[in-house]
């Protein structure tokens, strides 16, 4: 779940904002995970536990994401992470990652595959939700309310020999 903080957005420096299609790298905890910022997070503020990656013109951001999330990219992140309990990647270490740069045609093919996979994931999520709604309707569960009452109240004079909460639950 995305959490939002009420702040004056105009006072936040651009260098700590991320925008759609920026690459971000997790630096703390599960180090080395790279994502492309989706539309719904455009303009978000990143913390010190995230590094924004700005690739050069000769490297495709989708290819770079896939490479850094592959076993070769993860191996570099794991080998260079500092700390024993809470792993952390420093900015200097991430600047020295070795990244092979294949021909643009190969990088473009990777981008197409990633975009196709994202479309299929979105379609699968929609179909799953649709199937769930159909199932719930067929079972008569579409308006089922599974929320539970958190507290119950009773007069002491109504209490008999038991005082445990389960006994008096509605």
N, C-alpha and C positions, 0 to 999 in steps of 0.2 A: 504494500500500500504506500502510495506517495503521501508524504506529510508536507505541509506548507507552513511557512513562518510569515507572520505579518511584519514586513519591513518596508522601508522606503526603497523601492526597486531602483530608482534613478541614481542612488548613491553607491550602488554596487559596481566595482570596477569590472570592465569587460574581460579582463584576463582570467577572472574566476567564474565566468558564465560559460555554459556550454550551449551549443545550438544544434539544430537538426543536422544530422550527418557528421558531426564531430566524433572523433574516436576518443574513448575514455578508457583508462587502464586502472584497475584496482591495485593500490600500492600496499595496503595493510590487510592482514588476515589471510583470506584466500587470495594470494597475490597473483598477478599476471592475467587476470580475466579481462578481456577487451570487449567492449561493446560499441555499437554505433548508436548515437543518441537518436531516439525516435521523435517524431513530430510533437507528441504530447508533452515532451520534456524540454522543448525549445525554450531557451532563456533561463533554464534552471541554474542554480548556483552550486558549484561543486565544492566539496570539502577538501581538506588537506590530505585525505586518504585516497584521492583520485588524481590522476594525471591526465591532462588533455594532450592528445597526440595530434600534431599537425604534420601529416606526411608531405614529403616533397612532391613536386609535379610528376616525377617519374614513377611514383608508386601509388597504386590504386588503394583507396581506403578499405574496400571490401576484401581485397587480397591480403592487405596488412592485418586486418582483423582475423581472418581465417588462419594466416600463418602464425600469428602470436597466440592464438587459441589452440594450435596444433601441438603435438607432443614436443616438437622442436622448440617452439616458442615458450611453452610452459617449462621445459627443461632449463632454458636459460634463466627464466624468472626464478625457479626454485633454487638453482645453483647459486644465484647472486643475491638472494634475499637474505637480509640480516635478521638476527634475533633467533631465540629458541622457542619461546612460547607464542609470541605474536610476531609472525614474519612481516618484514617490511622491505619494500623496494625503494631505493633512493633515486632521485632524479638523475644523478650522475651514472648510476648503474643502467638505468633504462636507456640513456643516450648511447650506451655502448653495445646494445643488443646487435647481434649479427643477423641481418635479414637479406636473404638472396633476392635479387630483383630479376624476375623472368621477363620475357618479352611482353609488351603491352597486350598482345592478342590473348595470351594465357591469363593475364590479370583480368582482362575484360570478361573472359569466359567464367572465371571465378565469381565476378560481380553478378553476371547473369544467373548463375546457379544459386547464389545467395538470395537474390531478389525473388527468384522462382520458389525457393524453399520458404521464404517469408510469406509469399502469397498463399502457398499451400498450407502453411501453418495457420494463417488467418482463416482460410476456408474451412480447415478441419475444426478449428475452435467454433466457428459459426454452426457447422453441421452437428457438432457434439451438443451444443446448446439447444439446437432445434430438436434433436433426437430426445434430449432430456425433457424438453417441454411436451413433446408428443407422448412420451412414456408417462409423465406425471398426469397428463390429461386422461389418458386411457385408464390409469389406475385410480383416477379421481383424487389426485393429490395436488392439483394445480393451485389450490387455495389453502394448502396445509400450512398452519402456523406452528412452527416448532419452538418458538420462543417460550421460555419458562418464566414464571413469576419468581422474582428474586426474594421477596419478603412476604410474610404472612402475618396477620395481626389477629389476636383473639383476646377476649377479656379473661382475666385471671379466674373469675368466677365460673367461666365455661370450661376451664381446664379440670380434668379429672385426676387420675393418679399418675398420668404420664406427662413429662415436660419436654420430650425430645421433639425436634422440629418436624421429622418425617411423619409422626403420628397426626399432626394437625394440618398437614399439607392438603390443599384443596383436591 
